[in-house]
Amino acid sequence: MRPESLVTDHTIYACVMGSRAFGLATEASDTDRRGVFLAPTPLFWRFEKPPTHVEGPADEQFSWELERFCELALRGNPNILECLHSPLVEYADATGRELLALRGAFLSRRVHETFVRYAHGQRRKLDADVRIHGAPRWKHAMHLLRLLITAGDLLRTGVLTVDVGERREELLEVKRGEVPWAEAEARMNRLVREAEEAAARSPLPEEPDRRRVEDFLVRTRRASALQPHPDEKVVQGVVSPGCVGQA
């Protein structure tokens, strides 16, 4: 099976991410699509396993296999968690809707470490740009501020909100380079402190509900195994029932 076919034929969830989901889109913004596909269980019986992710087939499209997606979400990966909370859902079948219903199971206080750690990595890149070029990449600075705002709100409320809402204009001012770098830095530092304070009294649990997510994954794999697949004929042609278990 071609990797692209896993996306076109086995997607369970698809959404729009990036600036359009964040409420920061302009006329020049691309449409970034993200999704989750469920590789048929018989494909895992081969030596060569299905891919954990697929880029394409459309431009600006990227998808993860369900198990990899869940693994990253349990780790508190910011990009993955935001995909689960996109306000722009384009498709969800029954399995996809069950995945969405599990959104809360992936959230925990781990997000403080993962979101802020990712932010620190981006901040180092911005600082390097300032040293080398005299100014940061303002679009990246805007998205770093957005991420820190999201992290603080999530830790305070226990709810992950992707759309920036009324903060759209102040963030776009940063993107346009209308905010001095010193002021942008001060905002970043303040948001990091606020996230640390929120983490100490967050309503989020200490750990994600790994067992609940794993139960979902096992049930989904089992249901896929019971479905008729083209590979089933191949297996039946190689191993006849009478030969199973014989030396």
Buried (B, 14 or more C-beta within 10 A) or exposed (E): BEBBEBBBEBBBBBBBBBBBBBBBBEEEEEBBBBBBBBBBBBBEEEEEEBBEBBEEEEEBBBBBBBBBBBBBBBBBBBEBBBBBBBEBBEEBBEBBEBBBEBBBBBBBBBBBEBBBEBBEEBBEEBEEBBEEEEEBBBBBBBBBBBBBBBBBBBBBEEEBBBBBEEBBEBBBBBBEBEBEBEEBBEBBEEBBEBBEEBBEEBEBBEEBBBEEBBEBBEEBBEEBBEEEBEBEEEEEEEEEEEEEEEE
